[in-house]
Amino acid sequence: MSQTTKLKARNSISGSEKELQIPCPEGNEEGGGEEEREGTEAGPGEVTEAVKLAIDLGYTHFDCASLYHNESEVGTAVYSKIVEDIVTREDLFIVSKPGKKELPLDHHGNVIPSDTDYLETWEAMEELVKAGLVKAIGVCNFNHEQLERLLKKPGLRIKPVTNQIECHPYLTQKNLIGFCQERDVSVTAYYPFGSSWKGVDLMDDPVLQRIAQNHGKTPAQILLRFQIQRNVTVIPIALNPHHINENIQVFDFELKEEDMDAILGLDKNLRWVTFPTTENHKDYPFRAEY
């Protein structure tokens, strides 16, 4: 991994399982709040040290991808902890994503889309499971129409385990989460700390500040607990050791019903992660209502 590679280390937390997702996309289109909280640059070895710490704290799920240029450092950390007899490989769930090359761009900087139907891609992913190369497969940023088409695919052999989507109090995704969960597809929430709206950072929202003070917790911990109580796996960015530890201190309290209602009431249908260079793609997911 180069010294200029941007790091996004995400702790994914759901129930008693503690997970660390560590994509490192160069030129990532998210930007904003979470990256500013952690810093955007990771020097050599920082990803490895973050993963080592996470394993020591009990995290068992790690997300990476060849496109993010972080698989080597994640692997180094995992191997070292296996050698130390801290974990076995079977204890860990390592997530990656298809595609080994950078996305091709046209002269306007937009992604050059493929004509491949995502149902064909899914068939290829099913073959990976059949061959024993992966344990589970899922989707990311699918709207309800795309997910329904996949679930109704003739000859579908393996259902998606999860749909990873942007989700936070300003984009609660109530309809999409309900749609997924009714069909036994789990939801993974990325970007849970959001960014800024009208110059105010999500974690500075007065509603979240008040609830955090009432529980003796940080706004970040309130945001994580909010998703957990919706039965949603949540993956906040975390490279800072303090934040990696802080993000798992969310199992010793519970938000009240009025807390949950107040947070849900913040919804603005505000999407920060829009991937504008892909808007020309026939399968661009954000045109649907949900």
Buried (B, 14 or more C-beta within 10 A) or exposed (E): BEEEBBBBBBBBBBEEEBBBBBBBBEEBEBEBBBBBBBEBEBEEEBBBBBBBBBBBBEBBBBBBBBBBBBBEBBBBBBEBBBEEEEBEEEEBBBBBBEEEEEEEEEEEEBBEBEEEEBBEBBBEBBEBBEEEEBEEBBBBBBBBBBBEEBEEBEEBEBBBBBBBBBBBBBBBBEEBBBBBBEBEBBBBBBBBBBBBBEEEBBBEBEBBBBBBEEBEBBBBBBBBBBBBBBEBBBBBBBBBEEBBBBBBEBEEEEBEEEBBEBBEEBBEEBBBBEBEBBEEBEBBBBEEEB
